Every structure is written in C-alpha cells, then in structure tokens.
Amino acid sequence: MIPLKAPIGYFLVGVLTLFFVIACSEKGPPQISIKWPQMLVEGDSGAAFMVIFNKGKGSDRLKSCTVKEYPQLTCELHDIVKGRMQLVRDFEVPAGETLELKPGGRHLMLFGLPEKLQGEITIVLHFEKTGDVPVKTGVVR
C-alpha cells in the first residue's frame, strides 16, 4: 500500500511555490510620464535630457527614440561606461522608480540635425511595454 501523505505533501509544496511566484511577480502595467525635457544642440548633433517617471506596478524599458519632425535623424541611447560615453541597447525603468537622463550620465544623442533647428521638436520615446510616448522639448543652442 502506498502512503498518501507523500503525494499530498508534494502537491502542497507545488501549490505554495506557484502562489509565491505569482505574489512576487509584477502586477499591472508600467505608468510612464515625462518631466523637464531639454535638448542642447551643437552643430548637427544634440543631446536630450529629461526625467522619466514610472508610477506603475510593472517595469518597462526605453528601447529607442525618433524625432517626429525629422524621421531621418539618428537618435541613440547613450550612457557613461567606465568614464566614456557609449551607445547602449536600452534603459530600464523599474516599477515605482525614476530614470534621469542628464548631462554626464544617461542621455539621448541625436545626429544629423538641421543647421537652423530652433524652437521645439517632438522626440518620440519607444518603450517596450508602454509603446510610443511623444515628448515636446525646446531646442537650446
């Protein structure tokens, strides 16, 4: 005769493990908002800075960016790695946290800007989960 205690014990451990995994997983979507965008331009390139807030319960990743008015521009994500500016694949925006894009740290680089660029442009941030988030920013030369 096979004792029933062992199979029931394994079943309970499995169910409890499943509940633990579900409880520790992200709940809900990210909630992205942008504040204080600014773009500094020198020649045909520029750097964009802003603060990205994620007030949601899920993390997100900034994967890329484009410029609405100038789709031909190259827009890259850059970070300082070992004291040098480097192109990076993405920026993580954890749930409930803030990502600062600032001089001397993570920022957006734009290449191929028109010589007479002035006023405002719209940078479209492409997030993995949130999708596209347009950000209007003034241009400072």
N, C-alpha and C positions, 0 to 999 in steps of 0.2 A: 504494500500500500504506500502511495506517495503522499508525504505530508503536504497539506495545503498552505502552511504558513510561508514557505519559501516563495512560491509564485505570487502570493498576495503581497509579500514584502517587496519583491522586485517591481511589481505593478505600482505600489505606492511610491517607491523611490522614483520611478519614471514619471509619474504624475506630478510629484513635488518638484522635480527638476524642470519639467515643462512650465509649471507655474512660475518658478524662479526666473527662467529665461524670459518669459513674457513680461513679468513685472519689471525686469531690468532693461528691457528694450525701450527704444524711443516711442513716445506716444504723441501722435499728432504731427502736423506738418511744421516746417520752419515758417517764421513770420519775419520777412526781411524788410527793413526800412533804412533809408539813407539820410545822412545829415551832413551839412557843411562841405559840399563838393567844391573843389577848386582845381583849376588847371593852369599850370605855369608853362609858357611856351618860349622856346629859344630857337630861332632858325626854323627848320622844318620838323622839329621834334618837340614833344611836350610831355609833361608828367602830370598825372591826375591823382588827387588826394581826396579822401572822404572818410567818413566813419560809417561802417555798416553794422546795423543792429539786427540781431536775430532774437526776437522776443517769443518765438515759438518753442515748441517742445521737441522739435526734430532738428538735427544738424543739416547743413547744406554746404555746397562747395561752389565757389565762384570759378567757373571753368574758362571763360574768355570774355572779351568785350569787343564792341564795334562802335562806330560813330555814325549816327543816323544820317547826318547831312553829308558825310564823306565816306561811303561804304568801301572805297578803295584803300583807305588808310590801314596801316598795320597797327593793331592795338594789342599789347602784350602785358602779361602779369610778371612783375619783377620783385625780387626780394634781395636782401643783402645776406650773402652766404660767405662765411669766412672773410668778412671785410670787403667783399666785392659784389657788385650788382650782377645778378644772374636772372635769366629767364626761368620761370617756374611753370609747372603744369596747371596748378590750381591753388586756391586759398580756401582753407576750411573755415567755416563759420559755425562753431558749435552752438547747440541749443542754449538759449539764455545768455549768450555772450556777445561781445563786440569785437569787430575786426577793424583796426585802424590802418588806413592807407595813408602814409605820411612820409615827408622827406627823411632820408636816411634809413628807411625801412621798407616795408611792403608798399608798392605803388603800381599804378598803371603807366605804361610808356606808350606814347603814340608817335608813329613815324610817318613822314610824307605829308605833313600839314601844309596847307596853302600859305604862301608868304604873307598875305594880308589878312589872315584869320583874326577876327575880333568878335566882340560881343559874346554870344552864348552858343554852345553846341550841346547836343544830346548824346551822352555816352550810354550805350545800352549794355548793361551787365547781364551776362548769360549764366544763370545758376543751374546747377544740376537738377534740383527739385522744384524750386520756385519758378524757374523759367526766366523770361526776359524782364528786366527791371530798368526802365529808362530813367536817366539822371541828367537833368539840365544843370550845366555848370558854366560859369563865366570864364572867359579867357583872359589871363594876365600875361602881358609881355614884359 
